[in-house]
Amino acid sequence: MEVQLLREQEIFPSREVLQRVLGKVFEVWAEMETRVTQSELALTLDWNYYNDGKSWLCKVCHKKKTVFWLSVWEGCYKTTFFFLERHLNGIADLDISEQIKEDFCRMKPVGKLLPMVISIDRQEQLVDLLKIVKFKKDAK
């Protein structure tokens, strides 16, 4: 069973805390952070503690638009994107892993939103993640 980390409200997820809890996956997280905050994507990471889930989550935004949410788990971090039905064809056309597309199709809608959750624990996964980030950032 997967265990979500960063559950203590008084411990802000600083780089040091993330390095400690993510272990070897921290390098993958740090690379992702660098890539999404660079000028091409220019996203911002905003950590907040949410009482409803009793954990810290990172909202990754472009200006006022939420591109994805990030949560930290034992051995990985998870990114969660929310799409609308009108985005389905664009997602189908993306050059990303078929496994991501299959998992996305199996997810249950949250109201009108269709969630895409990706567990990241390897550097190679960042290629697909960044394609999805760019698609979501540019999506209307």
N, C-alpha and C positions, 0 to 999 in steps of 0.2 A: 504494500500500500504506500502511495506517495504521501510525503509529509511536507506541508507548506511551512516555510521558515519565516523569519522576521515577524514574529507574533507579539513581541514585547513593545508596547507603545513608547516606553521611555528610552528605547535604543534606536536612534535614527540610523538608517542604512547608509552610513558613510562608506567611502571606498575601503577603509580598513575593515569595517564590519562585513561588507560584501566579500572581500578577499577571504576572510576567515570562514564564512558560512558556505561560500561556493567552492572553496578549495581549488582544484585544478580547472574547474569550469570558469573561474574568475577571468582567466585570460580571454576566453571566448566572449564573456560579458564585456570586458574592457574594449575589445576590438569592435563589438557591436556599438557600444557607446560612442567610440571615436567616429565610426562610419556614419551614424545617424545624426551626429551633431555637427559634422563638417558642413561647409558652405553649400555643397550640392543639395543636401536634404535640409539642413539647418533646423533640425528638430530640437526641442527642449525636453528635458527629463524632470518631472516634478513628483517627488516622493511625498505621499501622504499616508497617515494612519487612518484606516477606515474601521469604525466601531462595528458596523454590521458584519464584517468578515473577520474582525479582530486580527488584522494584519496590515503590514505596510504594502502598498501597491505603488507602482510608478506609472504615471500617466505621461505618455510620450506624445507631444503635440507639435503641430506646425501652426504658428500663430494661435488662433482660438480653436482650431480643429484637432480633435483627438485622433491620432493615427493608430495607436495601439496602447494596450495596457500590459504591464510587465509584473509578474510575481515571481518570487524566489522559492524554489523547492529543493528538497534534498537531492543533490546530484545534477540539478539542471535549473534553468529558469524558463518560465513560460511566457509567451507573448500571445495576447488575445486581441484579434481584430474583429470589428463588427461591420458587416456589409449589408446592403439592401439588395432586394431581389434584382434590381436593375443592373447590379454589378456582376451577376453570375456569368454572363457571356465573357466579360473581360477576364474574370478569374480563370475560366476554362481555357482561354487563349494564352494565359501566362506560361512561360517556359520554366515551370517549377516541378518539383517532385510529384509524381502521380499519387504517392501516399498522402501527401498534404491535401490534394484535391479530394481523394477518397474519404479521408477523415472529415474534411469540411462538409461533404455531402451527407455524412451520417449525423452531424450535429443537429440538435433540436433548436428551432428558432427561439429567440428571446423576444417576444412580441413580434415586431416587424423586422427585427435585426437577426442576421445570420452570423453566428460566431465562428471564427477560425482560430483554433488554439494550436500553437506549435511549441513543443518542448525542445529546448535548445541545450545541447551538451557537447557539441563538436563544432569546430571551426568551419567545416564544409557546409554546414547548415546555413551559414550566414549569407551565402550566395542567394538561396531561395528567399530567405527572410528579407533581404534588401530589395529584391524584385517586388515582393508583396508590399513593403513599406512604400516604395515609389508609386506603385499602382494606387494604393490607398490615399497617399498624399495628393495625387493628381485627380482622384475620382471626384465626380460632382454628385 
